[in-house]
Amino acid sequence: MLNQPFIQELKHEAAATKRMLERVPEDKFDWKPHEKSKTLGQLASHIAELPGFLNSILIMDEVDFAKGQYKAYNTKTPEELMQLFQEKLDEVLQTLQNTTDEKMHANFTLRSGDHVIATVPRMIAVRSMALSHIVHHRGQLSVYLRLLDIPVPGMYGPSADEM
């Protein structure tokens, strides 16, 4: 079944994401490295909610940003942050477990009104729009932590803080 490798990859990436999110200090949620950047709390909340986007890819045939269905989460405490991540992760793992190969091969469309951003087989969307999206923002979070002099955990081996 096609879903099994994605389940294993998601679990692996989720463990690394948890290690990163656990480092976000409550007293720095409003900090941001640049005026155009998200705050630390906004970025961490976005990472925590992203398994929910993966769930949307699995259960919906399309997501249309122009319909205004997306509402960003804005957690206020590390406990809320970790709870949000775990809830969204548990949801998507259950959905993935029940996703058939046929569904994984079917197309998923991401759009904003009439502008189609992409139409790709769902298994491609799972990897490129969801899993890679989580990893991308987790990389940003590692820079935020570094700038705040918070030890950065290793993701695919030890970090400079763990050597």
C-alpha positions as CSV (number, residue, x, y, z in Angstrom):
1,M,0.0,0.0,0.0
2,L,1.3,3.4,-0.9
3,N,0.2,5.0,2.4
4,Q,2.7,3.0,4.5
5,P,5.9,4.7,3.4
6,F,4.2,8.1,3.9
7,I,3.1,7.0,7.4
8,Q,6.7,6.0,8.3
9,E,8.1,9.2,6.8
10,L,5.6,11.4,8.6
11,K,6.3,9.7,11.9
12,H,10.1,10.2,11.4
13,E,9.6,13.9,10.5
14,A,7.1,14.4,13.3
15,A,9.6,13.2,15.9
16,A,12.2,15.7,14.6
17,T,9.5,18.5,14.5
18,K,8.5,17.8,18.1
19,R,12.2,18.2,19.2
20,M,12.2,21.6,17.5
21,L,8.8,22.8,18.8
22,E,9.7,21.8,22.3
23,R,12.5,24.4,22.3
24,V,10.2,27.3,21.6
25,P,10.2,29.5,24.8
26,E,7.0,31.1,25.9
27,D,8.6,34.4,26.6
28,K,9.8,34.7,23.0
29,F,6.5,34.0,21.1
30,D,6.3,37.7,20.0
31,W,10.0,37.9,18.8
32,K,10.8,38.0,15.1
33,P,14.1,38.4,13.3
34,H,12.9,40.9,10.7
35,E,9.9,43.2,10.2
36,K,8.7,41.1,7.3
37,S,9.0,37.8,9.2
38,K,6.4,36.0,11.2
39,T,6.8,36.0,15.0
40,L,8.4,33.0,16.6
41,G,4.9,32.0,17.9
42,Q,3.3,32.5,14.5
43,L,5.9,30.3,12.8
44,A,5.8,27.6,15.4
45,S,2.0,27.6,15.3
46,H,2.1,27.3,11.5
47,I,4.4,24.3,11.8
48,A,2.2,22.7,14.4
49,E,-0.9,23.1,12.2
50,L,0.7,21.8,9.0
51,P,-0.3,18.2,9.5
52,G,-3.8,19.5,9.2
53,F,-3.0,20.7,5.7
54,L,-1.7,17.3,4.9
55,N,-5.0,15.9,6.2
56,S,-6.9,18.3,3.8
57,I,-4.8,17.0,0.9
58,L,-5.9,13.5,1.7
59,I,-9.6,14.1,2.2
60,M,-10.4,16.9,-0.2
61,D,-10.0,17.0,-4.0
62,E,-9.0,20.6,-3.9
63,V,-8.1,23.4,-1.6
64,D,-9.0,26.9,-2.7
65,F,-7.3,29.7,-0.7
66,A,-9.8,32.3,-2.2
67,K,-12.7,30.7,-0.3
68,G,-11.2,31.9,2.9
69,Q,-11.4,28.5,4.6
70,Y,-7.9,28.7,6.1
71,K,-7.7,30.4,9.4
72,A,-4.2,30.5,10.9
73,Y,-3.7,29.1,14.4
74,N,-2.0,31.3,16.9
75,T,-1.0,29.4,20.0
76,K,-0.1,31.3,23.1
77,T,1.8,28.8,25.2
78,P,4.2,25.9,24.5
79,E,1.5,23.5,25.9
80,E,-1.0,24.8,23.3
81,L,1.6,24.5,20.6
82,M,2.5,20.9,21.4
83,Q,-1.2,20.0,21.8
84,L,-2.1,21.5,18.4
85,F,0.8,19.6,16.8
86,Q,-0.2,16.3,18.4
87,E,-3.9,16.7,17.5
88,K,-3.2,17.4,13.9
89,L,-0.6,14.6,13.7
90,D,-3.0,12.0,15.2
91,E,-5.7,13.1,12.8
92,V,-3.6,12.8,9.7
93,L,-2.0,9.5,10.7
94,Q,-5.5,8.0,11.0
95,T,-6.5,9.4,7.7
96,L,-3.3,8.2,6.0
97,Q,-3.9,4.7,7.5
98,N,-7.3,4.6,5.7
99,T,-6.2,6.2,2.4
100,T,-6.3,3.7,-0.5
101,D,-3.8,3.5,-3.4
102,E,-6.5,4.7,-5.7
103,K,-6.9,7.8,-3.6
104,M,-3.2,8.4,-3.6
105,H,-3.0,8.3,-7.4
106,A,-6.0,10.6,-7.8
107,N,-5.4,14.3,-8.5
108,F,-5.4,17.0,-5.9
109,T,-5.7,20.7,-6.9
110,L,-4.4,23.7,-5.0
111,R,-5.8,26.9,-6.2
112,S,-6.6,30.5,-5.4
113,G,-9.8,31.3,-7.2
114,D,-9.3,30.9,-10.9
115,H,-5.6,30.6,-10.5
116,V,-4.6,26.9,-10.3
117,I,-1.3,26.7,-8.4
118,A,-1.0,23.0,-9.1
119,T,-2.9,19.8,-10.0
120,V,-0.8,16.8,-9.2
121,P,-1.4,13.2,-8.0
122,R,-2.2,13.2,-4.3
123,M,0.9,11.3,-3.4
124,I,3.0,14.1,-5.0
125,A,1.0,16.7,-3.1
126,V,1.6,14.8,0.2
127,R,5.3,15.0,-0.3
128,S,5.8,18.4,-2.0
129,M,3.0,20.5,-0.5
130,A,2.9,19.0,2.9
131,L,5.9,17.0,4.1
132,S,8.4,19.3,2.4
133,H,6.5,22.3,3.6
134,I,6.9,21.2,7.2
135,V,10.6,20.6,6.7
136,H,11.0,24.0,5.1
137,H,9.4,25.9,8.0
138,R,11.2,23.7,10.5
139,G,14.4,24.9,8.9
140,Q,13.3,28.5,9.4
141,L,12.5,27.8,13.0
142,S,16.0,26.4,13.5
143,V,17.4,29.8,12.4
144,Y,15.1,31.6,14.8
145,L,16.3,29.4,17.6
146,R,19.9,30.0,16.6
147,L,19.4,33.8,16.6
148,L,17.9,33.5,20.1
149,D,20.9,31.4,21.2
150,I,18.6,28.5,22.0
151,P,20.3,25.1,21.4
152,V,19.1,23.6,18.1
153,P,18.3,19.9,18.1
154,G,19.7,17.7,15.4
155,M,17.3,16.7,12.7
156,Y,19.2,14.1,10.6
157,G,22.1,13.7,12.9
158,P,23.7,15.8,15.7
159,S,23.6,19.6,15.4
160,A,26.4,21.9,16.3
161,D,24.8,22.2,19.8
162,E,25.0,18.5,20.3
163,M,28.6,17.9,19.2
